[in-house]
């Protein structure tokens, strides 16, 4: 299966902690989003592999925009 990580609020991408093809564990920080002057660490909900990264550092994003896709290791 595929899991999407979406922006929980509008903001700016500070950095991705992963790149396409990287393995991630559930709870691992995937992307850091700045919103309302606070940095929010968004984590992987599952163990898997990063399939697609949709933005880059410095990009502004809207609420619910797709930030990246993680596929399960199964």
C-alpha positions in Angstrom: 0.0 0.0 0.0 0.9 3.6 -0.3 0.6 6.2 2.4 0.4 9.9 1.6 1.9 12.5 3.9 -0.1 15.7 3.5 0.5 19.2 4.9 -1.6 19.5 8.1 -1.6 23.3 7.7 -0.3 25.9 5.2 3.4 26.6 5.6 6.9 26.4 4.1 9.0 23.3 3.8 12.1 23.8 5.9 13.7 20.5 4.8 13.1 16.9 3.9 15.0 14.5 6.1 14.7 11.8 3.5 15.0 11.5 -0.3 13.3 9.2 -2.8 14.3 5.6 -2.3 15.2 6.0 1.4 13.8 3.5 3.9 11.9 4.9 6.8 10.6 3.5 10.1 7.3 4.5 11.6 7.8 7.6 13.7 10.9 8.8 11.8 10.9 12.5 10.8 10.3 12.8 7.1 9.8 16.5 6.5 10.0 19.7 8.6 7.2 22.2 7.9 7.3 25.8 9.3 3.8 27.1 10.0 2.9 30.1 12.2 6.6 30.7 13.2 6.8 27.1 14.5 8.7 24.1 13.1 6.5 21.0 12.8 8.2 17.6 12.3 6.0 15.4 10.2 6.7 11.7 10.8 6.3 8.5 8.8 3.1 6.7 9.9 4.5 3.3 8.7 7.7 1.5 7.9 8.4 1.7 4.2 10.3 3.3 1.4 9.9 6.9 0.2 8.4 6.6 -3.3 8.0 10.3 -4.2 8.9 13.7 -2.8 6.7 16.5 -4.2 8.4 19.7 -3.1 11.8 21.0 -2.1 13.1 23.1 0.8 11.8 26.7 0.6 8.5 25.7 -1.1 5.3 27.1 0.2 2.5 24.6 0.6 -1.2 24.8 1.3 -3.2 22.7 3.8 -3.7 19.1 2.6 -1.1 19.4 -0.2 0.7 16.1 -0.8 4.3 16.3 0.5 5.5 12.8 -0.1 4.4 9.2 -0.6 5.7 6.2 1.4 5.1 2.6 0.2 5.0 -0.3 2.6 7.8 -2.9 2.6 5.4 -5.8 2.1 
